[in-house]
């Protein structure tokens, strides 16, 4: 199953989509061409491509969430209602927001597809 999220810039403009395939444990992101260029920078590709592969998405998510080694991580997980550390779940609970950028994610839909949806 695919979990599909909109990538939202400054809480208003949808600049792309983030997909997570729960069966294969893989990510893929699609960024709209010629939209606000900042989300491309967030994924580190600076207008080279409109498709962002799993490893790049994972790197970005790891930069956006509190590290597992952080002091008082158990208190943070408890506050989030989580029993164990999971970067993807923390990222979703924080709607992809962090202090260093204006991008966030918003749930779009689930799909029964076994392959990436690419809604753009």
C-alpha positions, 0 to 999 in steps of 0.5 A: 500500500502507498501512503501519499502526502502533499509537500506543502510550502509555507502551509499553502502551496502544494509543491509536490508529493511524498510517497511511502510504499509500506510493502517495500519500505521505500520512499519517492518524492515528486516535485512540481516543475517550476514551482517554488524551488526551495523544496528541491533544495531541501532534498538536495537536488537543486532543480536537477530532477523532479523525482527524488529517490529513496536514499535522498528522501531518507537523508532529508527525513533524518535531518528533519527529526530529532536524533535517536541519541538525543538526551531525553529521547524517551521523554520526547517519544512519550510526548509524541505518544510513541513507544519506540524510535522511528524516524518516519513516524516522528516525521509524520507526527511533526507533519514534516515541519522543522525549524530550518525550513518552510516545508511540511507534509499533509496526508493526501490519500492511501492507494492499494497500488504496489508501485509508486503513484506519481500523481503529478 
